[in-house]
Amino acid sequence: MEQRRDAVVLVFDADDTLWENNVLFERVIDDFLDWLDHPTLDRREIRAVLDDIEAANAVVHGYGSKVFLHSLGECLERLRERPATDRERREIDELAAALVAHQVELMPGVADTLDALAGRHDLLLLTKGEREEQQRKLDACGLLHHFDAAHIVPEKNEATYRWLAREHGFDPTRAWMVGNSPRSDILPARAAGMSAVFIPNDNTWVLEHDELDPDDPGVLRLKEFPDLLRHF
C-alpha cells in the first residue's frame, strides 16, 4: 500500500461498527429464554450458562450463526440433562432463522462518513467470523468500494494486526483501528503498535467486553461514527 503524503491508514471493524449485528443475536437469545422456560433457573442464570458455553465454543469453533445455534442446542441439553430432540432442534433453528435472512442495516452516517474519509485516507476493512457468513454481509453492505482491501479472519488478536501491517506495508504508528470491541478491536491493535478509535455500541457481545485504560493517549473515544470526520 502506497500511502498518500498526509494520509493515515484507517482499519475498520465491520459487525456492530459499520452495521448492526449482535442486537440480532440478543433478540434470538430473548426468544430462546422465553421458549426454554426453565422450572428453577431464572433468565439471568440461564444466560450465564449460555455465556460460558459460547465462550468455550468460540475457542474451538470460532464465530457466527452456526456456532451460535450449536451453543443454544448445547445449553438446552445441559439444562434439561438429556439430548435435544429433533423437534427441539427444529424449533431452535426457527428461532434463529432471522439471523440468516436479515438484511445488513448500516449504522447512521456510515456511508457518507466513509465516502469522505476515503477521499483523504487509506481504508481497510477487517472482520472476524465464519468466512461465508461474513462474505455475505460484505457483499450486501454496499460499502466495499470505499476500501483498498477487506479481510475476513478467524480471530482478531495482536498477531492479526501485525500481519495486516506487513501484508499492506504500512507503519503501525500511522494506523488507527476503528471499532466497538475492546477485546478484538482496541486492545490487540494497541498491542501491535497501532492507535485506536473506540466507538461503543450498547449491544456489543458480552464476550467482546474488556477494560480499557482511560489514560491511554493512543485511544480516541467517540460517541458516533460520523464523529470520525472531526479527527481524520
Phi and psi restraints in degrees (value plus and minus 20) as a CYANA .aco file:
   2 GLU   PHI    -114.9   -74.9
   2 GLU   PSI      89.2   129.2
   3 GLN   PHI     -96.5   -56.5
   3 GLN   PSI     123.6   163.6
   4 ARG   PHI     -92.1   -52.1
   4 ARG   PSI     139.1   179.1
   5 ARG   PHI     -72.4   -32.4
   5 ARG   PSI     -75.2   -35.2
   6 ASP   PHI    -123.8   -83.8
   6 ASP   PSI      -6.0    34.0
   7 ALA   PHI    -103.2   -63.2
   7 ALA   PSI     133.4   173.4
   8 VAL   PHI    -136.4   -96.4
   8 VAL   PSI     146.6   186.6
   9 VAL   PHI    -114.7   -74.7
   9 VAL   PSI     104.6   144.6
  10 LEU   PHI    -131.2   -91.2
  10 LEU   PSI      98.4   138.4
  11 VAL   PHI    -125.2   -85.2
  11 VAL   PSI     104.6   144.6
  12 PHE   PHI    -130.0   -90.0
  12 PHE   PSI     113.0   153.0
  13 ASP   PHI     -90.1   -50.1
  13 ASP   PSI     141.0   181.0
  14 ALA   PHI    -127.9   -87.9
  14 ALA   PSI     -92.0   -52.0
  15 ASP   PHI     -80.1   -40.1
  15 ASP   PSI     106.5   146.5
  16 ASP   PHI      48.7    88.7
  16 ASP   PSI     -11.6    28.4
  17 THR   PHI    -137.2   -97.2
  17 THR   PSI     -72.9   -32.9
  18 LEU   PHI    -109.0   -69.0
  18 LEU   PSI     -53.6   -13.6
  19 TRP   PHI    -165.4  -125.4
  19 TRP   PSI     141.2   181.2
  20 GLU   PHI     -89.0   -49.0
  20 GLU   PSI     121.9   161.9
  21 ASN   PHI    -163.9  -123.9
  21 ASN   PSI     -83.4   -43.4
  22 ASN   PHI     -86.5   -46.5
  22 ASN   PSI     -45.3    -5.3
  23 VAL   PHI     -78.9   -38.9
  23 VAL   PSI     -51.0   -11.0
  24 LEU   PHI     -87.4   -47.4
  24 LEU   PSI     -60.9   -20.9
  25 PHE   PHI     -86.3   -46.3
  25 PHE   PSI     -57.7   -17.7
  26 GLU   PHI     -84.2   -44.2
  26 GLU   PSI     -56.1   -16.1
  27 ARG   PHI     -84.8   -44.8
  27 ARG   PSI     -61.0   -21.0
  28 VAL   PHI     -85.1   -45.1
  28 VAL   PSI     -60.7   -20.7
  29 ILE   PHI     -82.2   -42.2
  29 ILE   PSI     -62.4   -22.4
  30 ASP   PHI     -78.3   -38.3
  30 ASP   PSI     -65.1   -25.1
  31 ASP   PHI     -84.8   -44.8
  31 ASP   PSI     -58.7   -18.7
  32 PHE   PHI     -83.3   -43.3
  32 PHE   PSI     -62.7   -22.7
  33 LEU   PHI     -85.1   -45.1
  33 LEU   PSI     -58.6   -18.6
  34 ASP   PHI     -83.2   -43.2
  34 ASP   PSI     -64.1   -24.1
  35 TRP   PHI     -88.5   -48.5
  35 TRP   PSI     -59.3   -19.3
  36 LEU   PHI     -85.9   -45.9
  36 LEU   PSI     -65.2   -25.2
  37 ASP   PHI      27.7    67.7
  37 ASP   PSI      41.1    81.1
  38 HIS   PHI     -88.4   -48.4
  38 HIS   PSI     120.1   160.1
  39 PRO   PHI     -91.2   -51.2
  39 PRO   PSI     -43.5    -3.5
  40 THR   PHI    -143.5  -103.5
  40 THR   PSI     -49.8    -9.8
  41 LEU   PHI    -110.4   -70.4
  41 LEU   PSI     120.6   160.6
  42 ASP   PHI    -106.8   -66.8
  42 ASP   PSI     157.4   197.4
  43 ARG   PHI     -80.9   -40.9
  43 ARG   PSI     -60.4   -20.4
  44 ARG   PHI     -82.8   -42.8
  44 ARG   PSI     -61.1   -21.1
  45 GLU   PHI     -89.3   -49.3
  45 GLU   PSI     -60.0   -20.0
  46 ILE   PHI     -85.1   -45.1
  46 ILE   PSI     -61.0   -21.0
  47 ARG   PHI     -82.4   -42.4
  47 ARG   PSI     -55.8   -15.8
  48 ALA   PHI     -83.6   -43.6
  48 ALA   PSI     -60.2   -20.2
  49 VAL   PHI     -83.2   -43.2
  49 VAL   PSI     -65.3   -25.3
  50 LEU   PHI     -83.7   -43.7
  50 LEU   PSI     -60.8   -20.8
  51 ASP   PHI     -80.4   -40.4
  51 ASP   PSI     -62.6   -22.6
  52 ASP   PHI     -82.5   -42.5
  52 ASP   PSI     -62.5   -22.5
  53 ILE   PHI     -85.3   -45.3
  53 ILE   PSI     -63.3   -23.3
  54 GLU   PHI     -83.8   -43.8
  54 GLU   PSI     -59.9   -19.9
  55 ALA   PHI     -82.0   -42.0
  55 ALA   PSI     -63.3   -23.3
  56 ALA   PHI     -87.5   -47.5
  56 ALA   PSI     -61.6   -21.6
  57 ASN   PHI     -90.4   -50.4
  57 ASN   PSI     -50.5   -10.5
  58 ALA   PHI     -83.2   -43.2
  58 ALA   PSI     -57.1   -17.1
  59 VAL   PHI     -86.0   -46.0
  59 VAL   PSI     -60.5   -20.5
  60 VAL   PHI    -107.5   -67.5
  60 VAL   PSI     -62.6   -22.6
  61 HIS   PHI    -131.4   -91.4
  61 HIS   PSI     -32.3     7.7
  62 GLY   PHI      71.7   111.7
  62 GLY   PSI    -167.1  -127.1
  63 TYR   PHI    -148.4  -108.4
  63 TYR   PSI     147.0   187.0
  64 GLY   PHI     100.9   140.9
  64 GLY   PSI     155.2   195.2
  65 SER   PHI     -88.7   -48.7
  65 SER   PSI     -51.4   -11.4
  66 LYS   PHI     -86.3   -46.3
  66 LYS   PSI     -63.7   -23.7
  67 VAL   PHI     -86.0   -46.0
  67 VAL   PSI     -58.1   -18.1
  68 PHE   PHI     -81.0   -41.0
  68 PHE   PSI     -65.1   -25.1
  69 LEU   PHI     -82.3   -42.3
  69 LEU   PSI     -60.9   -20.9
  70 HIS   PHI     -79.3   -39.3
  70 HIS   PSI     -61.2   -21.2
  71 SER   PHI     -86.2   -46.2
  71 SER   PSI     -59.3   -19.3
  72 LEU   PHI     -82.0   -42.0
  72 LEU   PSI     -64.6   -24.6
  73 GLY   PHI     -83.6   -43.6
  73 GLY   PSI     -59.8   -19.8
  74 GLU   PHI     -86.6   -46.6
  74 GLU   PSI     -57.3   -17.3
  75 CYS   PHI     -82.9   -42.9
  75 CYS   PSI     -65.3   -25.3
  76 LEU   PHI     -78.4   -38.4
  76 LEU   PSI     -65.5   -25.5
  77 GLU   PHI     -85.6   -45.6
  77 GLU   PSI     -58.5   -18.5
  78 ARG   PHI     -86.9   -46.9
  78 ARG   PSI     -61.4   -21.4
  79 LEU   PHI     -95.9   -55.9
  79 LEU   PSI     -52.8   -12.8
  80 ARG   PHI    -114.6   -74.6
  80 ARG   PSI     -23.6    16.4
  81 GLU   PHI      35.8    75.8
  81 GLU   PSI      23.5    63.5
  82 ARG   PHI    -185.5  -145.5
  82 ARG   PSI     142.4   182.4
  83 PRO   PHI     -85.9   -45.9
  83 PRO   PSI     129.5   169.5
  84 ALA   PHI     -91.0   -51.0
  84 ALA   PSI     122.3   162.3
  85 THR   PHI     -99.7   -59.7
  85 THR   PSI     144.4   184.4
  86 ASP   PHI     -79.0   -39.0
  86 ASP   PSI     -59.3   -19.3
  87 ARG   PHI     -84.2   -44.2
  87 ARG   PSI     -62.5   -22.5
  88 GLU   PHI     -83.9   -43.9
  88 GLU   PSI     -60.1   -20.1
  89 ARG   PHI     -85.6   -45.6
  89 ARG   PSI     -58.4   -18.4
  90 ARG   PHI     -83.2   -43.2
  90 ARG   PSI     -60.6   -20.6
  91 GLU   PHI     -87.5   -47.5
  91 GLU   PSI     -56.9   -16.9
  92 ILE   PHI     -84.6   -44.6
  92 ILE   PSI     -62.4   -22.4
  93 ASP   PHI     -79.4   -39.4
  93 ASP   PSI     -59.4   -19.4
  94 GLU   PHI     -87.1   -47.1
  94 GLU   PSI     -57.4   -17.4
  95 LEU   PHI     -80.5   -40.5
  95 LEU   PSI     -56.9   -16.9
  96 ALA   PHI    -117.9   -77.9
  96 ALA   PSI     -13.6    26.4
  97 ALA   PHI     -78.2   -38.2
  97 ALA   PSI     -51.8   -11.8
  98 ALA   PHI     -85.4   -45.4
  98 ALA   PSI     -43.8    -3.8
  99 LEU   PHI     -83.7   -43.7
  99 LEU   PSI     -56.8   -16.8
 100 VAL   PHI    -100.8   -60.8
 100 VAL   PSI     -58.3   -18.3
 101 ALA   PHI    -104.6   -64.6
 101 ALA   PSI     -35.4     4.6
 102 HIS   PHI     -85.9   -45.9
 102 HIS   PSI     116.8   156.8
 103 GLN   PHI     -99.9   -59.9
 103 GLN   PSI     132.0   172.0
 104 VAL   PHI     -87.4   -47.4
 104 VAL   PSI     105.9   145.9
 105 GLU   PHI    -133.2   -93.2
 105 GLU   PSI      86.1   126.1
 106 LEU   PHI     -87.5   -47.5
 106 LEU   PSI     128.1   168.1
 107 MET   PHI     -87.1   -47.1
 107 MET   PSI     133.2   173.2
 108 PRO   PHI     -77.6   -37.6
 108 PRO   PSI     111.2   151.2
 109 GLY   PHI      60.7   100.7
 109 GLY   PSI     -19.5    20.5
 110 VAL   PHI     -83.5   -43.5
 110 VAL   PSI     -69.4   -29.4
 111 ALA   PHI     -81.3   -41.3
 111 ALA   PSI     -68.0   -28.0
 112 ASP   PHI     -86.4   -46.4
 112 ASP   PSI     -58.0   -18.0
 113 THR   PHI     -85.9   -45.9
 113 THR   PSI     -65.1   -25.1
 114 LEU   PHI     -84.1   -44.1
 114 LEU   PSI     -57.0   -17.0
 115 ASP   PHI     -80.4   -40.4
 115 ASP   PSI     -62.2   -22.2
 116 ALA   PHI     -91.1   -51.1
 116 ALA   PSI     -63.1   -23.1
 117 LEU   PHI     -86.3   -46.3
 117 LEU   PSI     -56.4   -16.4
 118 ALA   PHI     -84.8   -44.8
 118 ALA   PSI     -41.4    -1.4
 119 GLY   PHI     -95.9   -55.9
 119 GLY   PSI     -34.6     5.4
 120 ARG   PHI    -154.7  -114.7
 120 ARG   PSI     -24.0    16.0
 121 HIS   PHI    -158.7  -118.7
 121 HIS   PSI     149.5   189.5
 122 ASP   PHI    -116.3   -76.3
 122 ASP   PSI     103.8   143.8
 123 LEU   PHI    -132.0   -92.0
 123 LEU   PSI     115.3   155.3
 124 LEU   PHI    -146.8  -106.8
 124 LEU   PSI     133.6   173.6
 125 LEU   PHI    -139.3   -99.3
 125 LEU   PSI     113.8   153.8
 126 LEU   PHI    -154.3  -114.3
 126 LEU   PSI      97.0   137.0
 127 THR   PHI    -153.7  -113.7
 127 THR   PSI     128.9   168.9
 128 LYS   PHI    -133.8   -93.8
 128 LYS   PSI     136.0   176.0
 129 GLY   PHI     120.3   160.3
 129 GLY   PSI    -190.0  -150.0
 130 GLU   PHI     -90.9   -50.9
 130 GLU   PSI     107.1   147.1
 131 ARG   PHI     -76.9   -36.9
 131 ARG   PSI     -69.2   -29.2
 132 GLU   PHI     -83.3   -43.3
 132 GLU   PSI     -62.1   -22.1
 133 GLU   PHI     -85.8   -45.8
 133 GLU   PSI     -65.3   -25.3
 134 GLN   PHI     -87.8   -47.8
 134 GLN   PSI     -56.8   -16.8
 135 GLN   PHI     -83.5   -43.5
 135 GLN   PSI     -57.0   -17.0
 136 ARG   PHI     -78.9   -38.9
 136 ARG   PSI     -62.2   -22.2
 137 LYS   PHI     -86.2   -46.2
 137 LYS   PSI     -62.8   -22.8
 138 LEU   PHI     -81.3   -41.3
 138 LEU   PSI     -62.8   -22.8
 139 ASP   PHI     -86.3   -46.3
 139 ASP   PSI     -50.0   -10.0
 140 ALA   PHI    -109.7   -69.7
 140 ALA   PSI     -35.0     5.0
 141 CYS   PHI     -96.7   -56.7
 141 CYS   PSI     -43.2    -3.2
 142 GLY   PHI      52.5    92.5
 142 GLY   PSI       0.6    40.6
 143 LEU   PHI    -135.3   -95.3
 143 LEU   PSI     -30.2     9.8
 144 LEU   PHI     -81.2   -41.2
 144 LEU   PSI     -45.5    -5.5
 145 HIS   PHI     -87.3   -47.3
 145 HIS   PSI     -33.8     6.2
 146 HIS   PHI    -100.3   -60.3
 146 HIS   PSI     -37.4     2.6
 147 PHE   PHI    -126.6   -86.6
 147 PHE   PSI     123.2   163.2
 148 ASP   PHI     -89.3   -49.3
 148 ASP   PSI     -49.8    -9.8
 149 ALA   PHI    -182.8  -142.8
 149 ALA   PSI     135.1   175.1
 150 ALA   PHI    -150.0  -110.0
 150 ALA   PSI     112.4   152.4
 151 HIS   PHI    -143.4  -103.4
 151 HIS   PSI     115.7   155.7
 152 ILE   PHI    -129.1   -89.1
 152 ILE   PSI     101.9   141.9
 153 VAL   PHI    -145.5  -105.5
 153 VAL   PSI     136.5   176.5
 154 PRO   PHI     -93.8   -53.8
 154 PRO   PSI     -46.3    -6.3
 155 GLU   PHI    -171.8  -131.8
 155 GLU   PSI     130.3   170.3
 156 LYS   PHI    -134.9   -94.9
 156 LYS   PSI      79.6   119.6
 157 ASN   PHI    -151.7  -111.7
 157 ASN   PSI    -195.1  -155.1
 158 GLU   PHI     -76.3   -36.3
 158 GLU   PSI     -62.5   -22.5
 159 ALA   PHI     -81.6   -41.6
 159 ALA   PSI     -55.4   -15.4
 160 THR   PHI     -82.5   -42.5
 160 THR   PSI     -64.3   -24.3
 161 TYR   PHI     -90.9   -50.9
 161 TYR   PSI     -55.7   -15.7
 162 ARG   PHI     -85.7   -45.7
 162 ARG   PSI     -60.7   -20.7
 163 TRP   PHI     -80.8   -40.8
 163 TRP   PSI     -63.6   -23.6
 164 LEU   PHI     -80.6   -40.6
 164 LEU   PSI     -61.9   -21.9
 165 ALA   PHI     -84.1   -44.1
 165 ALA   PSI     -61.8   -21.8
 166 ARG   PHI     -86.6   -46.6
 166 ARG   PSI     -62.6   -22.6
 167 GLU   PHI     -79.5   -39.5
 167 GLU   PSI     -58.0   -18.0
 168 HIS   PHI    -128.0   -88.0
 168 HIS   PSI     -19.0    21.0
 169 GLY   PHI      45.0    85.0
 169 GLY   PSI      17.1    57.1
 170 PHE   PHI    -129.7   -89.7
 170 PHE   PSI     137.0   177.0
 171 ASP   PHI    -100.2   -60.2
 171 ASP   PSI      98.7   138.7
 172 PRO   PHI     -75.8   -35.8
 172 PRO   PSI     -48.7    -8.7
 173 THR   PHI     -91.9   -51.9
 173 THR   PSI     -31.1     8.9
 174 ARG   PHI    -130.8   -90.8
 174 ARG   PSI       5.6    45.6
 175 ALA   PHI    -149.9  -109.9
 175 ALA   PSI     129.9   169.9
 176 TRP   PHI    -149.0  -109.0
 176 TRP   PSI     113.9   153.9
 177 MET   PHI    -116.6   -76.6
 177 MET   PSI     107.9   147.9
 178 VAL   PHI    -131.5   -91.5
 178 VAL   PSI      98.3   138.3
 179 GLY   PHI    -187.2  -147.2
 179 GLY   PSI     158.7   198.7
 180 ASN   PHI    -127.1   -87.1
 180 ASN   PSI     -31.3     8.7
 181 SER   PHI    -122.5   -82.5
 181 SER   PSI      95.3   135.3
 182 PRO   PHI     -77.8   -37.8
 182 PRO   PSI     -61.4   -21.4
 183 ARG   PHI     -92.7   -52.7
 183 ARG   PSI     -59.4   -19.4
 184 SER   PHI    -121.9   -81.9
 184 SER   PSI     -45.8    -5.8
 185 ASP   PHI    -124.5   -84.5
 185 ASP   PSI     -70.2   -30.2
 186 ILE   PHI    -105.7   -65.7
 186 ILE   PSI     -78.0   -38.0
 187 LEU   PHI     -83.7   -43.7
 187 LEU   PSI     -66.5   -26.5
 188 PRO   PHI     -89.0   -49.0
 188 PRO   PSI     -52.5   -12.5
 189 ALA   PHI     -85.4   -45.4
 189 ALA   PSI     -61.7   -21.7
 190 ARG   PHI     -83.6   -43.6
 190 ARG   PSI     -60.3   -20.3
 191 ALA   PHI     -83.8   -43.8
 191 ALA   PSI     -48.2    -8.2
 192 ALA   PHI    -107.1   -67.1
 192 ALA   PSI     -16.1    23.9
 193 GLY   PHI      74.5   114.5
 193 GLY   PSI     -15.6    24.4
 194 MET   PHI    -111.0   -71.0
 194 MET   PSI     140.1   180.1
 195 SER   PHI    -107.8   -67.8
 195 SER   PSI     152.2   192.2
 196 ALA   PHI    -167.2  -127.2
 196 ALA   PSI     129.8   169.8
 197 VAL   PHI    -135.2   -95.2
 197 VAL   PSI      98.3   138.3
 198 PHE   PHI    -119.5   -79.5
 198 PHE   PSI      96.0   136.0
 199 ILE   PHI    -137.3   -97.3
 199 ILE   PSI      76.0   116.0
 200 PRO   PHI     -81.2   -41.2
 200 PRO   PSI     128.3   168.3
 201 ASN   PHI    -147.6  -107.6
 201 ASN   PSI     104.8   144.8
 202 ASP   PHI     -78.8   -38.8
 202 ASP   PSI     -41.7    -1.7
 203 ASN   PHI    -121.9   -81.9
 203 ASN   PSI      -4.0    36.0
 204 THR   PHI     -77.8   -37.8
 204 THR   PSI     115.3   155.3
 205 TRP   PHI     -76.3   -36.3
 205 TRP   PSI     117.9   157.9
 206 VAL   PHI     -78.7   -38.7
 206 VAL   PSI     -51.8   -11.8
 207 LEU   PHI     -94.8   -54.8
 207 LEU   PSI     -27.4    12.6
 208 GLU   PHI    -117.7   -77.7
 208 GLU   PSI     -20.6    19.4
 209 HIS   PHI     -96.1   -56.1
 209 HIS   PSI     129.4   169.4
 210 ASP   PHI    -188.5  -148.5
 210 ASP   PSI     146.1   186.1
 211 GLU   PHI    -106.4   -66.4
 211 GLU   PSI     114.6   154.6
 212 LEU   PHI    -129.0   -89.0
 212 LEU   PSI     125.2   165.2
 213 ASP   PHI     -93.6   -53.6
 213 ASP   PSI      94.7   134.7
 214 PRO   PHI     -86.1   -46.1
 214 PRO   PSI     -35.9     4.1
 215 ASP   PHI    -121.3   -81.3
 215 ASP   PSI     -13.8    26.2
 216 ASP   PHI     -91.7   -51.7
 216 ASP   PSI      93.7   133.7
 217 PRO   PHI     -91.0   -51.0
 217 PRO   PSI     -31.9     8.1
 218 GLY   PHI    -108.7   -68.7
 218 GLY   PSI     -16.0    24.0
 219 VAL   PHI    -137.3   -97.3
 219 VAL   PSI      98.5   138.5
 220 LEU   PHI    -117.5   -77.5
 220 LEU   PSI     106.5   146.5
 221 ARG   PHI    -125.1   -85.1
 221 ARG   PSI     103.7   143.7
 222 LEU   PHI    -143.1  -103.1
 222 LEU   PSI     137.1   177.1
 223 LYS   PHI    -108.3   -68.3
 223 LYS   PSI     -58.5   -18.5
 224 GLU   PHI    -157.6  -117.6
 224 GLU   PSI     136.1   176.1
 225 PHE   PHI     -77.8   -37.8
 225 PHE   PSI     -64.4   -24.4
 226 PRO   PHI     -82.8   -42.8
 226 PRO   PSI     -36.1     3.9
 227 ASP   PHI     -82.8   -42.8
 227 ASP   PSI     -36.6     3.4
 228 LEU   PHI     -77.9   -37.9
 228 LEU   PSI     -51.1   -11.1
 229 LEU   PHI     -88.3   -48.3
 229 LEU   PSI     -37.3     2.7
 230 ARG   PHI    -102.0   -62.0
 230 ARG   PSI     -29.1    10.9
 231 HIS   PHI    -144.6  -104.6
 231 HIS   PSI     -38.7     1.3
